[in-house]
Each structure stands twice: as structure tokens, then as C-alpha cells.
Amino acid sequence: MSLEDRVMELESRLAFQDDTLTALNDVLVEQQRVVERLKQQMAALLKRYEEVMGQYEASEDEAPPPHY
């Protein structure tokens, strides 16, 4: 294999590696967006859960209606 062939082979591999890295980076960025969105949704759900549980606990502390 001549030096020119070896250089061409290395350049070809480098081009494919660059494409692969770009594709992987794009996927990683999208996954990070999804993770951030899921974190926000989870925080909202936890907040809503705490509100509902607070209302439920407050209603348990009240005396039952007189007809019981």
C-alpha cells in the first residue's frame, strides 16, 4: 500500500468519523432537550401532587358532618 493510498484511507476514515460524531452530537442534544422537558414535567407533577395531598390531609382533619 503506497503512502498516497494510506493517506486517502485515513482521510476517508476521518470523514466518516466526523459524520458519526456530528450525528451522535445531534442525538445527544435532542436527548438533553427531552430530559429537561421531562424534569420540568416531573416538577410540575410533584407540585400538583403536594397540593392535592395538602387538600386531602386538610379535609381529613375536619370533623365529620353532623349527620354522621
SEKOL-461159 format. One record per residue: residue in one letter; x, y, z of N, C-alpha, C in turn. Coordinates in steps of 0.02 Angstrom, whole numbers, plus 32768, in hexadecimal, padded with zeros to 4 digits. Example, Ala and Ser with C-alpha at 12.3 -4.5 7.8 and 13.67 -1.06 7.14 Angstrom:
<recs>
 resn n_c1 n_c2 n_c3 ca_c1 ca_c2 ca_c3 c_c1 c_c2 c_c3
    A 8294 7EE4 8186  8267  7F1F  8186 8294 7F5B 8186
    S 8282 7F90 8162  82AC  7FCB  8165 8285 8002 818A
</recs>
This chain:
<recs>
 resn n_c1 n_c2 n_c3 ca_c1 ca_c2 ca_c3 c_c1 c_c2 c_c3
    M 802B 7FC5 8000  8000  8000  8000 802D 803E 8000
    S 8022 8069 7FD1  804D  80A4  7FCB 803A 80D9 7FFF
    L 8065 8107 8008  8059  813E  8037 801B 8165 8024
    E 8012 8170 7FE4  7FD7  8195  7FCD 7F97 816F 7FDD
    D 7F97 812E 7FD3  7F5C  8104  7FE3 7F4D 8107 802E
    R 7F81 8103 8055  7F78  8105  809E 7F5B 8147 80B5
    V 7F73 817E 8098  7F5A  81C0  80A9 7F10 81C6 8095
    M 7F00 81AD 8059  7EBA  81B0  8042 7E8D 8187 8070
    E 7EA5 814C 8084  7E7F  8122  80B2 7E73 8146 80F5
    L 7EA7 8165 810F  7EA0  818A  814E 7E71 81C5 8147
    E 7E74 81E8 8110  7E47  8220  8104 7DFF 8208 80FF
    S 7DF6 81CF 80DE  7DB3  81B3  80D9 7D98 81A0 811E
    R 7DC0 817F 8146  7DAC  816D  818A 7D9C 81AA 81B4
    L 7DC5 81DD 81AD  7DBA  821B  81D2 7D77 823A 81BF
    A 7D67 823A 817E  7D28  8257  8167 7CED 8230 8185
    F 7CF1 81EE 8185  7CBB  81C6  81A2 7CB6 81D1 81ED
    Q 7CEE 81D7 820F  7CED  81E4  8257 7CCF 8228 8266
    D 7CDF 825A 823D  7CC1  829C  8247 7C75 8299 823F
    D 7C5E 8275 820C  7C16  826E  8202 7BF5 824A 823D
    T 7C16 8216 8255  7BFB  81F1  828E 7BF9 821C 82CC
    L 7C2D 8242 82D9  7C2E  826E  8313 7BF8 82A3 830F
    T 7BED 82BE 82D4  7BB9  82F0  82CB 7B74 82D1 82D8
    A 7B69 8295 82BE  7B29  8274  82C9 7B1F 8264 8313
    L 7B52 824C 8333  7B4D  823C  837B 7B40 827B 83A3
    N 7B60 82B1 8392  7B56  82F0  83B5 7B0E 8308 83AC
    D 7AF3 8302 8370  7AAD  8316  8364 7A7D 82ED 838F
    V 7A8A 82AD 8393  7A5F  8281  83BD 7A66 8294 8406
    L 7AA2 82A2 841C  7AAD  82B5  8462 7A8A 82F6 8473
    V 7A8D 8327 8447  7A6B  8366  8452 7A20 835C 8458
    E 7A03 8334 842C  79BC  8326  842E 79A9 8302 846E
    Q 79D1 82D2 8482  79C3  82AD  84C1 79C6 82DC 84FD
    Q 79F4 830B 84FC  79F9  833B  8533 79BB 8366 8536
    R 79A1 837A 84FC  7962  83A0  84FA 7929 8378 8518
    V 7926 8338 8506  78F2  830D  8520 78F8 8305 856C
    V 7934 82FC 8584  7940  82F4  85CC 792B 8334 85F1
    E 793C 836E 85D6  7929  83AD  85F6 78DD 83B4 85F8
    R 78BD 83A3 85C1  7873  83A7  85BE 7854 8377 85F1
    L 786F 833B 85F6  7856  830A  8626 7861 8321 866E
    K 7899 8342 867B  78A5  835D  86BE 7872 8392 86D0
    Q 7862 83BD 86A0  7830  83F1  86AC 77EC 83D2 86B9
    Q 77DB 83A0 8692  779A  837F  869B 7797 835B 86DE
    M 77CE 833C 86F2  77D0  831A  8732 77C8 834B 876B
    A 77EA 8384 8767  77E5  83B7  879B 779D 83D0 87A0
    A 777D 83DB 8767  7737  83F2  8767 7709 83BD 8786
    L 7715 837E 8774  76ED  8348  8791 76F7 8342 87DD
    L 7734 8348 87F3  7741  8345  883B 7720 837F 8860
    K 7722 83BA 8842  7702  83F4  8860 76B7 83E9 8865
    R 7699 83D0 882E  7651  83C3  882E 7640 838D 8860
    Y 7669 835A 8865  765D  8323  8895 765D 833E 88DD
    E 768E 8369 88EC  7692  8385  892F 7655 83B1 893D
    E 763D 83D6 890C  7601  83FE  8916 75C5 83D2 8924
    V 75BD 839D 88FD  7585  8370  8907 7589 834D 894A
    M 75C5 8336 895C  75CD  8315  899D 75C0 8346 89D6
    G 75D4 8384 89CE  75C7  83B6  8A01 757D 83C2 8A0A
    Q 7557 83C3 89D4  750F  83CA  89D9 74EF 838D 89F8
    Y 7509 8352 89E6  74ED  8314  8A01 74FA 8310 8A4C
    E 7536 8321 8A61  7546  831E  8AA9 751E 8352 8ACF
    A 7513 838C 8AB2  74EC  83C0  8AD4 74A4 83A9 8ADC
    S 7489 8386 8AAB  7444  836F  8AB0 743D 8337 8AE3
    E 7471 8310 8AEE  746F  82DA  8B21 746D 82F7 8B67
    D 748B 8331 8B72  748D  834F  8BB4 744B 836E 8BC8
    E 7420 837B 8B99  73DF  8399  8BA8 73B2 8365 8BC9
    A 7386 837E 8BF3  7357  8351  8C14 7324 833A 8BE0
    P 7309 82FE 8BEA  72D7  82E6  8BBB 7297 8310 8BBF
    P 7271 8311 8B8C  7232  8337  8B8E 7204 831C 8BC5
    P 71D7 8346 8BDE  71AD  8331  8C16 717E 82F6 8C08
    H 716F 82E8 8BCB  7142  82B0  8BBD 7164 826C 8BC3
    Y 71A4 8269 8BD4  71C6  8228  8BDC 71BE 8210 8C22
</recs>
